[in-house]
């Protein structure tokens, strides 16, 4: 089974991103996704941003994280 973790992009530089996942910050690869900007939400797997989380998906993700905490 593969598990992805939603995280918020804090900053970007040279194909790398620092993301915040529920308070934990980590540097990951952002090379697979184009046009990322700070504030975007991404799905992270094995240290790589694999998908951008948009609009309603972001709201649902926030609700799920709130429920888990």
N, C-alpha and C positions, 0 to 999 in steps of 0.2 A: 504494500500500500504506500502511496506517495502522500505526503502531507505538505500543504502550502501554508504559509503564514502571511496574513495581511499586514502591511506596514506602510507608514507614511514617509515619503521622500523628504528628507531634511535639506540636503544639498547634493549637488552633482559636480563631478570633475573628471574629465578624461575617461569616460565610459564607466566610472564607478559612482556609486551613490551611498550616502549615509542615510539609513532608514531608522525610523522609530517604530518598534513593535511593542505596544503597551508599556512604554517606558524604557525598554531595552534598545540601545542604539547599536547598530552594526553596519560595517561597510560591506557592500555587495556589488556584484557586477550588474550594470544596467545596459549592457551592450545589445541585448536582444530587443529592447524597446526604443522606439524613436520618439522624439519630442517630449520626453519627460521633463517635468518642472517641479521645483520644490512645492510641496503641498499635495502633489498627486499621491494616490494610494496605489500600491502594487501588491501582487501576490508573489511571495518569495519562496523559492524551493532550492535547497542545496547551495545557498549563497548567491542565487541568480534571480533577478526580477524576471518572471516569466509571463506576466499579464498585468495590464492596467485595470484597476477597479474603477468603474465610472458610475455617476449618477445614483440611481436607486440602489445599485449594488453596494455602494459606499454607505448609504443609510442603513441598509440591512446588516452590513458588517459591523457598524458602530453599535447597533442594537444587540447583536450577538456577543460582542466583546463586553458590553455592559452587563449582560446576563451572566456571563462567565465570571466576571469579577465580583 
